[in-house]
Amino acid sequence: MTQTKQQRQIDPLMPQDMAVLAESVGVQKAGRDTITLFALAVLAGAFIAFGAIFMTVTITTGSGDALPFGVTRLLGGTVFALGLILVVIGGAELFTGDNLMVMAWAGRRVSTRRLLYVWAVVFAGNMAGAVGTAALVFLAGHHGLGGGAVGVTLLRIAAAKSSLSPVEGFFLGVLCNVLVCLAVWMTFSARSVIGKVAVIVPPIAAFVAAGFEHSIANLYFLPLGHAIHALAGPDFWQAAGTTAGAFKSLTWGGSLTNIVSVTAGNIVGGGGLVGAVYWFVYLRRRSEGDE
């Protein structure tokens, strides 16, 4: 192998080549069978939940008085990036990242029907993985850690999400998935595991620190918050020094509104403001030449 070829294999891809690769990956995803898609999506939902667990236990709980607000959120976002790292390196299908399939759809390499079908299957699998992990975490008594402090943190997170208006949820979802899809986009440039991890962490840390909304993460936080709110025993409330009545803003109606509005925002942010824009810049002329 010549030195030039060796260099090409280790040099990061440039945006034009990244766009071609992203389109090709979208086609590959669209070609997967339903069972494989769903299984990989369940894994991704669980992986995102693991990132949320890591963030909740290590950073968010108990650090409010010890660290400045911004530092706490930055550190929380940094460890939450574990979720997307597991998805990308471990191999899984995440709905928000798969919004980049818009690039293959815009190039007419994936039909509208197939795009929507893949998204539906992946979203369902992500939901199963995230909600299932939330159930396991609740049954494990995880919310009782730190004298109930972890459970109170989860309740506060869920209540805040449940109280968002549809407009707030939508635009926070747009902003979130711009950053998530930019993280995924940049992994197309990296040629090593270390490189992929390095480009994932900053955008994910940024969206968490800024308080943006991720639909799949919310499918972990909201069900778990409701489970604690409705099913935690008196020992938990006594240890935590609070009551279920302190979290009246946590409602099923508000939670459903959050999931719907944030999901719509995620699609617009990732598919429209990242995927469609990069297709327009780098792949549009090639598609026009096919006519």
Sine and cosine of phi, psi and omega as CSV:
sin_phi,cos_phi,sin_psi,cos_psi,sin_omega,cos_omega
0.00,0.00,0.74,-0.67,-0.01,-1.00
-0.95,0.31,0.30,-0.95,0.01,-1.00
-0.89,0.45,-0.58,0.82,0.00,-1.00
-0.89,0.46,-0.70,0.71,0.01,-1.00
-0.91,0.42,-0.65,0.76,0.04,-1.00
-0.88,0.47,-0.65,0.76,-0.01,-1.00
-0.91,0.41,-0.62,0.78,0.01,-1.00
-0.90,0.45,-0.51,0.86,-0.03,-1.00
-0.97,0.23,-0.31,0.95,-0.01,-1.00
-0.94,-0.35,-0.33,0.94,0.04,-1.00
-0.94,0.35,0.62,-0.79,0.08,-1.00
-0.88,0.48,0.56,-0.83,0.07,-1.00
-0.95,0.32,0.55,-0.83,0.08,-1.00
-1.00,0.06,0.34,-0.94,-0.11,-0.99
-0.78,0.63,-0.63,0.77,0.02,-1.00
-0.86,0.50,-0.71,0.70,0.01,-1.00
-0.95,0.33,-0.54,0.84,0.07,-1.00
-0.88,0.47,-0.64,0.77,0.00,-1.00
-0.90,0.44,-0.68,0.73,0.03,-1.00
-0.89,0.46,-0.68,0.73,0.01,-1.00
-0.91,0.41,-0.68,0.73,0.01,-1.00
-0.87,0.49,-0.65,0.76,0.04,-1.00
-0.90,0.44,-0.69,0.73,0.00,-1.00
-0.90,0.44,-0.64,0.77,0.04,-1.00
-0.90,0.44,-0.63,0.77,0.05,-1.00
-0.87,0.49,-0.67,0.74,0.04,-1.00
-0.90,0.45,-0.66,0.75,0.00,-1.00
-0.89,0.46,-0.68,0.73,0.03,-1.00
-0.88,0.48,-0.68,0.73,-0.02,-1.00
-0.90,0.44,-0.40,0.92,-0.03,-1.00
-1.00,0.06,-0.08,1.00,-0.02,-1.00
-0.96,0.27,0.52,-0.85,0.05,-1.00
-0.97,0.25,0.29,-0.96,-0.13,-0.99
-0.88,0.47,-0.69,0.73,-0.04,-1.00
-0.90,0.44,-0.68,0.74,0.02,-1.00
-0.90,0.43,-0.72,0.69,0.03,-1.00
-0.83,0.56,-0.75,0.67,-0.06,-1.00
-0.90,0.43,-0.69,0.72,-0.01,-1.00
-0.88,0.47,-0.70,0.71,0.02,-1.00
-0.91,0.41,-0.52,0.85,0.02,-1.00
-0.95,0.30,-0.60,0.80,0.08,-1.00
-0.86,0.50,-0.69,0.73,0.04,-1.00
-0.86,0.52,-0.70,0.71,-0.03,-1.00
-0.89,0.45,-0.66,0.75,0.04,-1.00
-0.87,0.49,-0.66,0.75,0.04,-1.00
-0.92,0.38,-0.63,0.77,0.00,-1.00
-0.89,0.46,-0.69,0.72,0.04,-1.00
-0.89,0.45,-0.62,0.78,0.06,-1.00
-0.89,0.46,-0.62,0.78,0.04,-1.00
-0.88,0.47,-0.65,0.76,0.07,-1.00
-0.88,0.48,-0.65,0.76,0.02,-1.00
-0.91,0.40,-0.64,0.77,0.05,-1.00
-0.88,0.47,-0.73,0.69,0.00,-1.00
-0.84,0.54,-0.72,0.70,-0.01,-1.00
-0.90,0.43,-0.70,0.71,-0.08,-1.00
-0.90,0.43,-0.69,0.73,-0.10,-1.00
-0.98,0.19,-0.69,0.72,-0.17,-0.99
-1.00,0.05,-0.48,0.88,-0.14,-0.99
-0.86,-0.51,-0.81,0.58,-0.19,-0.98
-0.93,0.37,-0.65,0.76,-0.06,-1.00
-0.98,0.19,0.82,-0.57,0.13,-0.99
0.98,0.19,0.02,1.00,-0.06,-1.00
-0.98,-0.19,-0.06,1.00,-0.08,-1.00
-0.86,0.51,-0.61,0.80,-0.02,-1.00
-1.00,0.04,-0.33,0.94,-0.08,-1.00
-1.00,0.00,-0.46,0.89,-0.08,-1.00
-0.78,-0.62,0.47,-0.88,0.10,-1.00
-0.87,0.49,0.46,-0.89,-0.05,-1.00
-0.79,0.61,-0.77,0.63,-0.06,-1.00
-0.90,0.43,-0.62,0.79,0.00,-1.00
-0.92,0.40,-0.66,0.75,0.03,-1.00
-0.87,0.50,-0.71,0.71,-0.02,-1.00
-0.93,0.36,-0.61,0.79,0.03,-1.00
-0.89,0.45,-0.72,0.69,0.01,-1.00
-0.91,0.41,-0.61,0.79,0.05,-1.00
-0.88,0.48,-0.69,0.73,0.02,-1.00
-0.91,0.41,-0.58,0.82,0.00,-1.00
-0.90,0.44,-0.69,0.72,-0.01,-1.00
-0.98,0.20,-0.47,0.88,0.05,-1.00
-0.89,0.46,-0.43,0.90,0.02,-1.00
-0.85,0.52,-0.28,0.96,0.09,-1.00
-0.77,0.64,-0.63,0.78,-0.05,-1.00
-0.85,0.52,-0.79,0.61,-0.03,-1.00
-0.95,0.32,-0.52,0.86,0.08,-1.00
-0.87,0.49,-0.71,0.71,0.03,-1.00
-0.89,0.45,-0.63,0.77,0.01,-1.00
-0.89,0.45,-0.75,0.66,-0.10,-1.00
-0.97,0.26,-0.74,0.67,-0.07,-1.00
-0.98,0.18,-0.65,0.76,-0.03,-1.00
-0.97,0.23,-0.41,0.91,0.00,-1.00
1.00,0.01,0.98,-0.21,0.01,-1.00
-0.32,-0.95,0.18,-0.98,-0.03,-1.00
-0.92,-0.39,0.93,-0.37,-0.02,-1.00
-0.95,-0.32,0.80,-0.60,-0.06,-1.00
-0.80,0.59,-0.73,0.68,-0.07,-1.00
-0.91,0.42,-0.65,0.76,0.06,-1.00
-0.93,0.36,-0.56,0.83,-0.01,-1.00
-0.95,0.31,-0.11,0.99,0.13,-0.99
-0.89,0.46,-0.33,0.94,0.08,-1.00
-0.93,0.36,-0.17,0.99,0.09,-1.00
-0.88,0.47,-0.23,0.97,0.10,-1.00
-0.81,0.59,-0.51,0.86,0.00,-1.00
-0.90,0.43,-0.66,0.75,0.05,-1.00
-0.95,0.32,-0.58,0.81,0.03,-1.00
-0.92,0.40,-0.69,0.72,0.00,-1.00
-0.90,0.44,-0.51,0.86,0.05,-1.00
-1.00,0.10,0.12,0.99,0.04,-1.00
0.88,0.48,0.49,0.87,0.07,-1.00
-0.99,-0.16,-0.18,0.98,0.09,-1.00
-0.70,-0.71,0.74,-0.67,-0.02,-1.00
-0.97,0.26,0.34,-0.94,0.04,-1.00
-0.87,0.49,-0.69,0.72,-0.01,-1.00
-0.87,0.49,-0.69,0.72,-0.01,-1.00
-0.93,0.37,-0.64,0.77,0.03,-1.00
-0.85,0.53,-0.78,0.63,-0.04,-1.00
-0.91,0.41,-0.58,0.81,0.02,-1.00
-0.90,0.43,-0.73,0.69,0.01,-1.00
-0.88,0.48,-0.71,0.70,0.02,-1.00
-0.86,0.52,-0.68,0.73,-0.02,-1.00
-0.90,0.44,-0.70,0.71,0.00,-1.00
-0.91,0.42,-0.69,0.72,-0.02,-1.00
-0.92,0.40,-0.67,0.74,0.02,-1.00
-0.88,0.47,-0.68,0.73,0.03,-1.00
-0.88,0.47,-0.67,0.74,0.03,-1.00
-0.92,0.40,-0.67,0.74,0.06,-1.00
-0.86,0.51,-0.67,0.74,0.02,-1.00
-0.88,0.48,-0.71,0.71,0.00,-1.00
-0.88,0.48,-0.69,0.72,-0.01,-1.00
-0.92,0.39,-0.68,0.73,-0.04,-1.00
-0.95,0.32,-0.73,0.68,0.00,-1.00
-0.92,0.38,-0.64,0.77,0.03,-1.00
-0.88,0.47,-0.65,0.76,0.05,-1.00
-0.91,0.41,-0.64,0.77,0.05,-1.00
-0.86,0.51,-0.65,0.76,0.02,-1.00
-0.90,0.43,-0.69,0.72,0.02,-1.00
-0.89,0.45,-0.66,0.75,0.00,-1.00
-0.90,0.44,-0.66,0.75,0.02,-1.00
-0.91,0.42,-0.73,0.68,-0.02,-1.00
-0.90,0.44,-0.45,0.89,0.04,-1.00
-0.98,0.22,-0.09,1.00,-0.01,-1.00
0.96,0.29,0.37,0.93,-0.04,-1.00
-0.84,0.54,-0.56,0.83,-0.06,-1.00
-0.92,0.40,-0.26,0.97,0.00,-1.00
-1.00,0.08,-0.08,1.00,-0.01,-1.00
-0.88,0.48,0.53,-0.85,0.04,-1.00
0.91,0.42,0.57,0.82,-0.02,-1.00
0.90,0.44,0.54,0.84,0.00,-1.00
1.00,0.02,-0.01,1.00,-0.06,-1.00
-0.91,0.42,-0.59,0.80,0.02,-1.00
-0.90,0.43,-0.68,0.74,0.03,-1.00
-0.89,0.46,-0.65,0.76,0.03,-1.00
-0.90,0.44,-0.64,0.77,0.05,-1.00
-0.87,0.49,-0.71,0.70,0.01,-1.00
-0.89,0.45,-0.64,0.77,0.03,-1.00
-0.90,0.43,-0.66,0.75,0.01,-1.00
-0.90,0.43,-0.68,0.74,0.02,-1.00
-0.89,0.46,-0.75,0.66,-0.04,-1.00
-0.90,0.43,-0.66,0.75,-0.01,-1.00
-0.90,0.43,-0.64,0.77,0.02,-1.00
-0.90,0.43,-0.65,0.76,0.02,-1.00
-0.93,0.38,-0.65,0.76,-0.03,-1.00
-0.92,0.39,-0.42,0.91,-0.06,-1.00
-1.00,-0.03,-0.01,1.00,0.04,-1.00
-0.93,0.36,0.59,-0.81,0.11,-0.99
-0.97,0.25,0.34,-0.94,0.03,-1.00
-0.85,0.53,-0.61,0.79,0.00,-1.00
-0.92,0.40,-0.71,0.70,0.04,-1.00
-0.88,0.48,-0.72,0.69,-0.01,-1.00
-0.86,0.51,-0.67,0.74,-0.02,-1.00
-0.88,0.48,-0.79,0.62,-0.09,-1.00
-0.96,0.28,-0.52,0.85,0.12,-0.99
-0.92,0.40,-0.53,0.85,0.09,-1.00
-0.94,0.35,-0.64,0.77,0.05,-1.00
-0.85,0.53,-0.78,0.62,-0.06,-1.00
-0.90,0.44,-0.63,0.78,0.01,-1.00
-0.86,0.51,-0.78,0.63,-0.15,-0.99
-0.98,0.19,-0.25,0.97,0.23,-0.97
-0.86,0.50,-0.72,0.69,-0.03,-1.00
-0.95,0.30,-0.64,0.76,0.02,-1.00
-0.89,0.46,-0.72,0.70,-0.03,-1.00
-0.95,0.32,-0.47,0.88,0.12,-0.99
-0.92,0.40,-0.60,0.80,0.07,-1.00
-0.89,0.46,-0.73,0.68,0.02,-1.00
-0.90,0.45,-0.68,0.73,0.02,-1.00
-0.83,0.56,-0.70,0.71,-0.04,-1.00
-0.94,0.35,-0.42,0.91,0.06,-1.00
-0.92,0.40,-0.37,0.93,0.06,-1.00
-0.92,0.38,-0.35,0.94,0.03,-1.00
-0.99,0.10,-0.57,0.82,-0.11,-0.99
-0.95,0.32,0.59,-0.81,-0.03,-1.00
-0.94,-0.33,0.04,1.00,-0.04,-1.00
-0.65,-0.76,0.30,-0.96,0.05,-1.00
-0.87,0.49,-0.70,0.72,0.00,-1.00
-0.88,0.48,-0.66,0.75,0.02,-1.00
-0.89,0.46,-0.67,0.74,0.01,-1.00
-0.90,0.43,-0.69,0.73,0.03,-1.00
-0.88,0.48,-0.67,0.74,-0.05,-1.00
-0.89,0.46,-0.58,0.82,-0.03,-1.00
-1.00,0.05,-0.28,0.96,0.02,-1.00
-0.98,0.22,-0.68,0.73,-0.19,-0.98
-0.88,0.48,-0.77,0.64,-0.08,-1.00
-0.86,0.51,-0.74,0.68,0.01,-1.00
-0.90,0.44,-0.60,0.80,0.01,-1.00
-0.94,0.35,-0.67,0.74,0.07,-1.00
-0.86,0.51,-0.61,0.79,-0.02,-1.00
-0.92,0.40,-0.69,0.72,-0.06,-1.00
-0.94,0.35,-0.60,0.80,0.04,-1.00
-0.93,0.36,-0.70,0.71,0.00,-1.00
-0.87,0.49,-0.57,0.82,-0.03,-1.00
-0.99,0.14,-0.16,0.99,0.02,-1.00
0.98,0.17,0.43,0.90,0.03,-1.00
-0.97,0.24,0.20,-0.98,-0.18,-0.98
-0.90,-0.43,0.79,-0.61,-0.01,-1.00
-0.91,-0.41,0.87,-0.49,-0.13,-0.99
-0.85,0.52,-0.66,0.75,-0.08,-1.00
-0.96,0.26,-0.62,0.78,0.11,-0.99
-0.87,0.49,-0.62,0.78,0.00,-1.00
-0.92,0.38,-0.43,0.90,0.06,-1.00
-0.96,0.30,-0.16,0.99,0.19,-0.98
-1.00,-0.09,-0.79,0.61,-0.10,-0.99
-0.89,0.45,-0.71,0.71,-0.10,-0.99
-0.94,0.35,-0.77,0.64,0.05,-1.00
-0.87,0.50,-0.62,0.78,0.01,-1.00
-0.92,0.40,-0.65,0.76,0.05,-1.00
-0.87,0.49,-0.68,0.73,0.03,-1.00
-0.91,0.41,-0.63,0.78,0.01,-1.00
-0.89,0.46,-0.70,0.72,0.03,-1.00
-0.90,0.44,-0.70,0.71,-0.05,-1.00
-0.87,0.49,-0.64,0.77,-0.11,-0.99
-1.00,-0.08,-0.48,0.88,-0.21,-0.98
-0.88,-0.47,-0.21,0.98,-0.01,-1.00
-0.89,0.46,0.64,-0.77,-0.05,-1.00
-0.98,0.18,0.16,-0.99,-0.02,-1.00
-0.87,0.49,-0.49,0.87,0.02,-1.00
-0.89,0.46,-0.62,0.79,0.02,-1.00
-0.90,0.43,-0.75,0.66,-0.06,-1.00
-0.91,0.42,-0.60,0.80,0.03,-1.00
-0.91,0.40,-0.71,0.70,0.01,-1.00
-0.91,0.42,-0.60,0.80,-0.05,-1.00
-0.98,0.22,-0.29,0.96,0.02,-1.00
0.94,0.33,0.52,0.85,0.01,-1.00
-0.52,-0.86,-0.04,-1.00,-0.01,-1.00
-0.72,-0.70,0.26,-0.97,0.04,-1.00
-0.89,0.47,-0.49,0.87,0.00,-1.00
-0.90,0.43,-0.31,0.95,0.01,-1.00
-0.97,0.26,-0.13,0.99,-0.06,-1.00
-0.83,-0.56,0.73,0.69,-0.02,-1.00
-0.91,0.41,-0.37,0.93,-0.01,-1.00
-0.96,0.28,-0.18,0.98,0.05,-1.00
-0.99,0.10,0.99,-0.16,-0.02,-1.00
-0.81,-0.59,0.41,-0.91,0.02,-1.00
-0.92,0.38,-0.59,0.80,0.04,-1.00
-0.89,0.46,-0.70,0.72,0.03,-1.00
-0.91,0.41,-0.59,0.81,0.00,-1.00
-0.93,0.37,-0.67,0.74,0.04,-1.00
-0.90,0.44,-0.67,0.74,0.04,-1.00
-0.86,0.52,-0.66,0.75,0.01,-1.00
-0.87,0.49,-0.76,0.65,-0.06,-1.00
-0.88,0.47,-0.70,0.71,-0.04,-1.00
-0.91,0.41,-0.75,0.66,-0.07,-1.00
-0.94,0.35,-0.64,0.77,0.00,-1.00
-0.93,0.36,-0.65,0.76,0.03,-1.00
-0.87,0.49,-0.71,0.71,0.04,-1.00
-0.87,0.49,-0.67,0.74,0.03,-1.00
-0.91,0.42,-0.64,0.76,0.05,-1.00
-0.85,0.52,-0.66,0.75,-0.01,-1.00
-0.90,0.43,-0.70,0.71,0.00,-1.00
-0.91,0.42,-0.69,0.72,-0.03,-1.00
-0.92,0.40,-0.75,0.66,-0.04,-1.00
-0.98,0.18,-0.73,0.68,-0.04,-1.00
-0.97,0.24,-0.65,0.76,-0.07,-1.00
-1.00,0.07,-0.78,0.62,-0.13,-0.99
-1.00,0.06,-0.21,0.98,0.08,-1.00
-0.90,-0.44,-0.90,0.43,-0.07,-1.00
-0.86,0.51,-0.79,0.62,-0.04,-1.00
-0.91,0.42,-0.61,0.79,-0.01,-1.00
-0.92,0.40,-0.72,0.70,0.00,-1.00
-0.93,0.38,-0.57,0.82,0.10,-1.00
-0.89,0.46,-0.70,0.71,-0.02,-1.00
-0.88,0.48,-0.66,0.75,-0.06,-1.00
-0.96,0.29,-0.71,0.70,-0.19,-0.98
-0.95,-0.30,-0.39,0.92,-0.11,-0.99
-0.88,-0.48,-0.19,0.98,-0.08,-1.00
-0.85,0.52,-0.71,0.70,-0.07,-1.00
-0.91,0.41,-0.55,0.84,0.03,-1.00
-0.92,0.40,-0.65,0.76,0.02,-1.00
-0.92,0.39,-0.63,0.78,0.04,-1.00
-0.91,0.42,-0.52,0.86,0.00,-1.00
-0.96,0.29,-0.29,0.96,0.02,-1.00
-0.98,0.22,-0.27,0.96,-0.07,-1.00
-0.96,0.28,0.00,0.00,0.00,0.00
